[in-house]
Amino acid sequence: MKNFSNRFGVIRGLGITLGHFINTYIVDIREGKKRYETAEGIQERTQANTQGIFTVQYPEERIPLPEEFRVLPFLVYDEGENGAKNLRCTACGICAKVCPPQCIWIARATDPATGKPSPHPAEFSIDVDICMNCGFCAEYCPFDAIKMDHDFELAGYERGAAHLFNKEHLMKPASYYESIRPANAAREAAARAEKAKPRP
């Protein structure tokens, strides 16, 4: 009896697969090739009630990433005059302190004239092999200087220095952040503007 129920389960699973296989051709004939390599087609195939094929042919087709998707952190800079990159990071070290796997290393810059610490990072490194993509660094940063990226295609053949991202590798403009997380960027900009208003 047990063997019969196991075999019935396998047959049922194969039946579902066969149904999707046949429905793929039926839907293709009915709707044409607009289901493939178009935003509408990808959206239709990712719905729970889709008929026929539901896989996405990566990398030719890509599912749009949700705004809250996160991979690795990056440092945000504001673009100043003459192409200056004004890094928001003040080297306070909060991100390194809250990082669960301790994969962030920061060295604060010093003023060459006085020798005193300067509110800028001389070095900022993240070991991407250790990073667990939790987003604590971005959540706790008081200056909106570190954010989580959408770039997940990071595979490589070398595991040494290539996976230790330095400050130059991590720096990206605020416009890039606004393009991948528009709602978050707008909300943060409104909060900064509200905070900058003079108190009555």
Backbone as CSV, one residue per row, in Angstrom:
resi,resn,N_x,N_y,N_z,CA_x,CA_y,CA_z,C_x,C_y,C_z
1,MET,0.830,-1.206,0.000,0.000,0.000,0.000,0.872,1.267,0.000
2,LYS,1.953,1.216,0.820,2.859,2.363,0.897,3.551,2.594,-0.442
3,ASN,4.002,1.502,-1.089,4.657,1.622,-2.392,3.717,2.211,-3.433
4,PHE,2.438,1.817,-3.368,1.446,2.320,-4.318,1.270,3.830,-4.148
5,SER,1.188,4.308,-2.881,0.993,5.744,-2.650,2.222,6.544,-3.094
6,ASN,3.431,5.973,-2.900,4.649,6.634,-3.364,4.666,6.750,-4.881
7,ARG,4.293,5.661,-5.558,4.259,5.672,-7.028,3.199,6.629,-7.538
8,PHE,2.045,6.686,-6.843,0.980,7.592,-7.248,1.450,9.045,-7.132
9,GLY,2.211,9.356,-6.079,2.742,10.708,-5.904,3.682,11.096,-7.023
10,VAL,4.535,10.147,-7.433,5.464,10.406,-8.528,4.697,10.643,-9.826
11,ILE,3.699,9.797,-10.077,2.884,9.922,-11.300,2.140,11.262,-11.305
12,ARG,1.625,11.652,-10.132,0.931,12.937,-10.026,1.878,14.106,-10.340
13,GLY,3.094,14.045,-9.800,4.087,15.089,-10.065,4.444,15.166,-11.535
14,LEU,4.614,13.998,-12.176,4.913,13.968,-13.609,3.750,14.519,-14.430
15,GLY,2.534,14.280,-13.945,1.345,14.800,-14.624,1.305,16.323,-14.609
16,ILE,1.691,16.909,-13.476,1.738,18.379,-13.367,2.776,18.938,-14.332
17,THR,3.955,18.281,-14.375,5.017,18.717,-15.290,4.548,18.619,-16.741
18,LEU,3.895,17.509,-17.087,3.386,17.313,-18.447,2.335,18.364,-18.791
19,GLY,1.477,18.702,-17.813,0.456,19.730,-18.037,1.076,21.078,-18.360
20,HIS,2.108,21.461,-17.606,2.799,22.722,-17.896,3.469,22.675,-19.267
21,PHE,4.042,21.529,-19.613,4.713,21.374,-20.908,3.722,21.583,-22.054
22,ILE,2.566,20.950,-21.980,1.556,21.065,-23.042,0.978,22.481,-23.070
23,ASN,0.695,23.032,-21.872,0.114,24.382,-21.802,1.045,25.442,-22.364
24,THR,2.365,25.203,-22.269,3.325,26.148,-22.830,3.057,26.369,-24.313
25,TYR,2.851,25.280,-25.069,2.600,25.393,-26.510,1.236,26.003,-26.787
26,ILE,0.258,25.671,-25.969,-1.088,26.224,-26.169,-1.069,27.747,-25.970
27,VAL,-0.432,28.184,-24.864,-0.376,29.624,-24.573,0.474,30.344,-25.612
28,ASP,1.582,29.719,-26.068,2.429,30.343,-27.089,1.660,30.560,-28.391
29,ILE,0.857,29.603,-28.783,0.063,29.729,-30.016,-0.986,30.821,-29.844
30,ARG,-1.589,30.869,-28.652,-2.649,31.836,-28.398,-2.106,33.266,-28.267
31,GLU,-0.985,33.441,-27.569,-0.481,34.781,-27.273,0.724,35.192,-28.109
32,GLY,1.329,34.253,-28.826,2.508,34.586,-29.618,3.756,34.679,-28.764
33,LYS,4.826,35.220,-29.335,6.127,35.265,-28.664,6.275,36.442,-27.713
34,LYS,5.199,37.204,-27.479,5.327,38.352,-26.591,5.559,37.946,-25.135
35,ARG,5.446,36.676,-24.845,5.710,36.192,-23.479,7.199,36.153,-23.181
36,TYR,8.046,36.243,-24.199,9.484,36.065,-24.014,10.234,37.360,-24.274
37,GLU,11.200,37.623,-23.390,12.107,38.774,-23.512,11.362,40.106,-23.585
38,THR,10.219,40.171,-22.920,9.506,41.437,-22.746,9.159,41.573,-21.265
39,ALA,9.049,42.805,-20.796,8.722,43.042,-19.378,7.352,42.470,-19.038
40,GLU,6.392,42.601,-19.965,5.042,42.087,-19.724,5.040,40.563,-19.646
41,GLY,5.824,39.937,-20.531,5.894,38.475,-20.536,6.515,37.928,-19.267
42,ILE,7.587,38.573,-18.804,8.235,38.141,-17.562,7.275,38.315,-16.390
43,GLN,6.576,39.452,-16.353,5.617,39.717,-15.283,4.511,38.664,-15.277
44,GLU,4.024,38.300,-16.467,2.940,37.307,-16.567,3.410,35.932,-16.098
45,ARG,4.651,35.570,-16.445,5.159,34.248,-16.073,5.516,34.107,-14.601
46,THR,5.665,35.240,-13.898,6.000,35.164,-12.475,4.752,35.190,-11.587
47,GLN,3.571,35.247,-12.193,2.334,35.208,-11.413,2.029,33.770,-10.968
48,ALA,1.326,33.643,-9.847,1.011,32.316,-9.294,0.075,31.523,-10.199
49,ASN,-0.774,32.208,-10.953,-1.767,31.520,-11.790,-1.345,31.409,-13.252
50,THR,-0.050,31.531,-13.532,0.410,31.462,-14.919,0.187,30.075,-15.510
51,GLN,0.012,30.038,-16.798,-0.180,28.773,-17.516,1.065,28.482,-18.337
52,GLY,1.419,27.236,-18.450,2.569,26.856,-19.256,3.880,27.149,-18.554
53,ILE,4.894,27.500,-19.346,6.225,27.732,-18.802,6.206,28.918,-17.836
54,PHE,6.931,28.786,-16.739,7.006,29.892,-15.786,8.447,30.255,-15.446
55,THR,9.396,29.549,-16.038,10.799,29.871,-15.783,11.220,31.101,-16.577
56,VAL,12.239,31.784,-16.069,12.808,32.954,-16.738,14.166,32.550,-17.285
57,GLN,14.406,32.855,-18.556,15.625,32.414,-19.235,16.790,33.358,-18.930
58,TYR,17.323,33.236,-17.710,18.453,34.067,-17.285,19.715,33.610,-18.015
59,PRO,20.603,34.474,-18.482,20.651,35.934,-18.285,19.972,36.757,-19.368
60,GLU,19.410,36.101,-20.396,18.737,36.876,-21.444,17.517,37.610,-20.875
61,GLU,16.827,36.973,-19.937,15.681,37.585,-19.272,16.015,37.748,-17.792
62,ARG,15.537,38.826,-17.207,15.813,39.080,-15.796,14.553,39.541,-15.087
63,ILE,14.311,38.962,-13.916,13.181,39.403,-13.092,13.566,40.740,-12.459
64,PRO,12.691,41.753,-12.511,13.013,43.040,-11.874,13.267,42.854,-10.380
65,LEU,14.336,43.454,-9.883,14.677,43.314,-8.473,13.816,44.235,-7.619
66,PRO,13.307,43.745,-6.499,12.564,44.642,-5.603,13.502,45.670,-4.981
67,GLU,12.957,46.808,-4.603,13.790,47.889,-4.080,14.570,47.467,-2.838
68,GLU,13.982,46.639,-1.996,14.644,46.242,-0.748,15.617,45.081,-0.935
69,PHE,15.813,44.611,-2.159,16.811,43.566,-2.425,18.178,44.083,-2.010
70,ARG,18.965,43.247,-1.350,20.276,43.710,-0.892,21.327,42.637,-1.098
71,VAL,22.516,43.082,-1.485,23.654,42.170,-1.638,24.786,42.707,-0.780
72,LEU,25.675,43.497,-1.356,26.825,44.013,-0.617,26.676,45.505,-0.352
73,PRO,27.326,46.001,0.703,27.270,47.437,0.971,28.135,48.233,-0.007
74,PHE,27.797,49.504,-0.186,28.657,50.418,-0.935,28.633,51.780,-0.243
75,LEU,29.663,52.582,-0.493,29.782,53.903,0.102,29.188,54.958,-0.826
76,VAL,28.336,55.799,-0.285,27.666,56.835,-1.075,28.489,58.125,-1.033
77,TYR,28.668,58.743,-2.207,29.297,60.071,-2.240,28.419,61.034,-3.031
78,ASP,28.484,62.302,-2.632,27.778,63.375,-3.336,28.744,64.019,-4.318
79,GLU,28.257,64.302,-5.504,29.102,64.893,-6.540,29.168,66.403,-6.357
80,GLY,30.389,66.899,-6.138,30.597,68.332,-5.917,31.084,69.033,-7.168
81,GLU,31.612,70.226,-6.975,32.116,71.017,-8.097,33.384,70.396,-8.660
82,ASN,33.575,70.571,-9.958,34.761,70.055,-10.666,34.938,68.542,-10.505
83,GLY,33.804,67.844,-10.409,33.857,66.380,-10.314,34.340,65.841,-8.984
84,ALA,34.302,66.668,-7.933,34.749,66.226,-6.604,33.792,65.172,-6.054
85,LYS,34.351,64.162,-5.422,33.560,63.094,-4.800,33.561,63.304,-3.293
86,ASN,32.460,63.870,-2.783,32.348,64.169,-1.356,31.727,62.977,-0.638
87,LEU,32.583,62.147,-0.090,32.140,60.935,0.592,31.376,61.312,1.859
88,ARG,30.225,60.698,2.060,29.415,60.998,3.244,30.001,60.380,4.518
89,CYS,30.792,59.348,4.364,31.352,58.616,5.506,32.268,59.522,6.330
90,THR,32.099,59.486,7.667,32.941,60.274,8.576,33.911,59.385,9.361
91,ALA,33.992,58.110,8.988,34.882,57.155,9.660,34.561,57.024,11.141
92,CYS,33.261,57.106,11.478,32.866,56.999,12.889,33.010,55.573,13.413
93,GLY,32.929,54.588,12.509,33.151,53.195,12.892,31.930,52.457,13.394
94,ILE,30.742,53.081,13.353,29.527,52.411,13.832,29.230,51.172,12.994
95,CYS,29.408,51.277,11.669,29.127,50.135,10.790,30.013,48.944,11.145
96,ALA,31.286,49.208,11.438,32.214,48.128,11.799,31.847,47.503,13.135
97,LYS,31.325,48.332,14.062,30.965,47.825,15.391,29.729,46.928,15.347
98,VAL,28.729,47.295,14.510,27.489,46.520,14.484,27.547,45.334,13.528
99,CYS,28.599,45.241,12.719,28.711,44.159,11.728,28.855,42.808,12.433
100,PRO,27.895,41.889,12.281,27.982,40.595,12.982,29.223,39.776,12.642
101,PRO,29.618,39.620,11.362,30.826,38.824,11.083,32.129,39.628,11.122
102,GLN,32.037,40.941,11.449,33.218,41.803,11.563,34.049,41.805,10.272
103,CYS,33.409,42.140,9.158,34.088,42.119,7.863,34.444,43.508,7.356
104,ILE,34.199,44.561,8.168,34.475,45.942,7.757,35.681,46.464,8.535
105,TRP,36.629,47.060,7.804,37.804,47.665,8.423,37.912,49.112,7.968
106,ILE,38.083,50.021,8.935,38.169,51.458,8.644,39.414,52.038,9.296
107,ALA,40.129,52.872,8.549,41.250,53.639,9.100,40.929,55.104,8.883
108,ARG,40.876,55.877,9.963,40.532,57.291,9.869,41.708,58.090,9.318
109,ALA,41.394,59.087,8.495,42.420,59.959,7.924,42.909,60.951,8.982
110,THR,44.079,61.473,8.782,44.628,62.506,9.662,44.917,63.764,8.865
111,ASP,44.751,64.902,9.516,45.041,66.194,8.886,46.557,66.333,8.762
112,PRO,47.086,66.480,7.523,48.543,66.549,7.370,49.177,67.759,8.051
113,ALA,48.406,68.822,8.224,48.957,70.037,8.833,49.070,69.910,10.348
114,THR,48.008,69.364,10.973,47.978,69.302,12.439,48.287,67.921,12.997
115,GLY,48.106,66.886,12.159,48.305,65.514,12.633,47.130,64.982,13.427
116,LYS,46.050,65.766,13.534,44.856,65.345,14.282,43.946,64.507,13.382
117,PRO,43.124,63.635,13.984,42.192,62.832,13.169,41.226,63.708,12.385
118,SER,40.942,63.288,11.169,40.030,64.009,10.277,38.779,63.159,10.072
119,PRO,37.602,63.774,9.942,36.367,62.984,9.790,36.191,62.406,8.374
120,HIS,37.194,61.688,7.926,37.149,61.037,6.615,37.890,59.709,6.718
121,PRO,37.466,58.705,5.976,38.213,57.437,6.018,39.421,57.474,5.081
122,ALA,40.586,57.157,5.619,41.768,57.000,4.761,41.675,55.672,4.041
123,GLU,41.176,54.657,4.743,40.970,53.331,4.173,39.621,52.804,4.643
124,PHE,38.952,52.098,3.751,37.665,51.469,4.086,37.611,50.184,3.271
125,SER,37.566,49.048,3.940,37.593,47.755,3.243,36.488,46.847,3.746
126,ILE,35.959,46.045,2.839,34.961,45.027,3.180,35.390,43.720,2.535
127,ASP,35.455,42.668,3.327,35.739,41.331,2.804,34.417,40.715,2.372
128,VAL,34.200,40.644,1.067,32.903,40.197,0.554,32.664,38.707,0.780
129,ASP,33.720,37.934,1.032,33.535,36.517,1.326,32.976,36.309,2.724
130,ILE,33.190,37.273,3.612,32.700,37.165,4.986,31.343,37.835,5.154
131,CYS,31.105,38.899,4.378,29.856,39.663,4.499,28.634,38.759,4.358
132,MET,27.683,38.916,5.293,26.464,38.092,5.271,25.257,38.849,4.724
133,ASN,25.478,40.043,4.159,24.429,40.820,3.485,23.249,41.155,4.395
134,CYS,23.512,41.337,5.686,22.427,41.580,6.641,21.878,43.004,6.557
135,GLY,22.717,43.972,6.160,22.281,45.356,6.048,22.355,46.158,7.333
136,PHE,22.921,45.587,8.414,23.045,46.330,9.671,23.875,47.600,9.490
137,CYS,24.948,47.510,8.686,25.819,48.671,8.482,25.028,49.841,7.905
138,ALA,24.175,49.566,6.919,23.364,50.613,6.295,22.285,51.116,7.247
139,GLU,21.722,50.208,8.028,20.640,50.580,8.941,21.120,51.488,10.066
140,TYR,22.319,51.235,10.584,22.814,51.980,11.739,23.633,53.216,11.375
141,CYS,23.995,53.390,10.099,24.817,54.540,9.710,24.031,55.834,9.914
142,PRO,24.528,56.769,10.753,23.773,57.997,11.017,23.877,59.036,9.904
143,PHE,24.729,58.804,8.901,24.964,59.798,7.857,24.478,59.342,6.475
144,ASP,23.749,58.232,6.396,23.309,57.670,5.102,24.488,57.497,4.161
145,ALA,25.618,57.078,4.724,26.851,56.983,3.941,27.096,55.592,3.380
146,ILE,26.436,54.581,3.921,26.638,53.209,3.438,25.273,52.600,3.155
147,LYS,25.131,52.023,1.984,23.859,51.464,1.539,24.092,50.080,0.934
148,MET,23.012,49.325,0.793,23.109,47.978,0.238,22.861,48.023,-1.271
149,ASP,23.713,47.331,-2.001,23.681,47.352,-3.458,22.752,46.275,-4.019
150,HIS,22.441,46.392,-5.306,21.651,45.392,-6.032,22.523,44.493,-6.903
151,ASP,23.801,44.787,-7.009,24.688,44.058,-7.919,25.050,42.704,-7.321
152,PHE,24.479,41.628,-7.880,24.715,40.283,-7.343,25.623,39.436,-8.233
153,GLU,25.977,39.929,-9.402,26.804,39.147,-10.332,28.277,39.412,-10.022
154,LEU,28.773,38.778,-8.985,30.108,39.059,-8.468,31.042,37.859,-8.528
155,ALA,30.642,36.798,-9.208,31.466,35.592,-9.253,32.787,35.864,-9.962
156,GLY,33.816,35.189,-9.504,35.129,35.340,-10.111,35.964,34.099,-9.884
157,TYR,37.133,34.065,-10.503,38.016,32.899,-10.403,39.065,33.057,-9.308
158,GLU,39.161,34.258,-8.720,40.221,34.525,-7.758,39.597,34.911,-6.426
159,ARG,40.069,34.300,-5.327,39.444,34.524,-4.029,40.248,35.417,-3.100
160,GLY,41.358,35.922,-3.535,42.218,36.711,-2.659,41.848,38.163,-2.630
161,ALA,42.730,38.998,-3.162,42.555,40.452,-3.114,41.314,40.921,-3.873
162,ALA,40.892,40.150,-4.877,39.727,40.559,-5.670,38.450,40.600,-4.827
163,HIS,38.408,39.851,-3.740,37.217,39.822,-2.892,37.347,40.711,-1.663
164,LEU,38.428,41.472,-1.581,38.593,42.464,-0.529,38.385,43.833,-1.174
165,PHE,37.161,44.347,-1.073,36.802,45.593,-1.747,37.339,46.780,-0.942
166,ASN,38.120,47.648,-1.607,38.656,48.832,-0.929,37.732,50.032,-1.134
167,LYS,38.131,51.169,-0.606,37.293,52.372,-0.635,36.931,52.773,-2.066
168,GLU,37.904,52.747,-2.979,37.656,53.156,-4.363,36.646,52.218,-5.046
169,HIS,36.736,50.941,-4.737,35.825,49.956,-5.321,34.409,50.124,-4.767
170,LEU,34.293,50.524,-3.507,32.997,50.619,-2.840,32.264,51.923,-3.121
171,MET,32.970,52.952,-3.583,32.346,54.263,-3.767,31.414,54.309,-4.983
172,LYS,30.190,54.802,-4.751,29.217,54.991,-5.836,28.453,56.285,-5.570
173,PRO,28.039,57.002,-6.647,27.385,58.301,-6.446,25.982,58.173,-5.865
174,ALA,25.519,59.246,-5.252,24.169,59.286,-4.683,23.120,59.067,-5.776
175,SER,23.415,59.500,-7.000,22.469,59.304,-8.116,22.253,57.821,-8.398
176,TYR,23.303,57.007,-8.205,23.156,55.554,-8.389,22.220,54.993,-7.327
177,TYR,22.410,55.439,-6.079,21.533,54.977,-4.997,20.083,55.361,-5.280
178,GLU,19.861,56.580,-5.775,18.500,57.033,-6.098,17.887,56.207,-7.219
179,SER,18.727,55.687,-8.122,18.198,54.894,-9.243,17.780,53.492,-8.811
180,ILE,18.474,52.895,-7.819,18.117,51.534,-7.413,17.111,51.507,-6.261
181,ARG,17.062,52.594,-5.466,16.126,52.659,-4.336,15.440,54.034,-4.309
182,PRO,14.604,54.317,-5.300,14.022,55.666,-5.392,13.148,56.056,-4.203
183,ALA,12.323,55.141,-3.707,11.425,55.466,-2.588,12.223,55.739,-1.322
184,ASN,13.209,54.898,-1.039,14.044,55.101,0.146,14.813,56.409,0.058
185,ALA,15.401,56.690,-1.103,16.193,57.909,-1.287,15.325,59.154,-1.098
186,ALA,14.101,59.131,-1.623,13.196,60.278,-1.486,12.808,60.483,-0.021
187,ARG,12.538,59.388,0.675,12.172,59.477,2.094,13.326,60.036,2.934
188,GLU,14.546,59.574,2.656,15.717,60.050,3.402,16.017,61.514,3.091
189,ALA,15.849,61.912,1.837,16.083,63.316,1.456,15.076,64.235,2.150
190,ALA,13.815,63.786,2.246,12.786,64.582,2.932,13.111,64.698,4.420
191,ALA,13.602,63.626,5.030,13.964,63.647,6.459,15.146,64.585,6.694
192,ARG,16.132,64.580,5.783,17.281,65.481,5.920,16.855,66.940,5.770
193,ALA,15.941,67.191,4.812,15.455,68.566,4.600,14.681,69.055,5.816
194,GLU,13.901,68.178,6.394,13.123,68.537,7.602,14.047,68.836,8.773
195,LYS,15.106,68.050,8.890,16.064,68.244,9.985,16.867,69.532,9.804
196,ALA,17.085,69.921,8.544,17.876,71.127,8.257,17.073,72.418,8.431
197,LYS,15.754,72.311,8.559,14.933,73.504,8.728,15.274,74.208,10.039
198,PRO,15.316,75.536,10.025,15.600,76.262,11.275,14.467,76.103,12.277
199,ARG,14.844,75.935,13.532,13.847,75.794,14.610,13.251,77.149,14.959
200,PRO,11.903,77.200,15.188,11.275,78.491,15.544,11.658,78.898,16.966
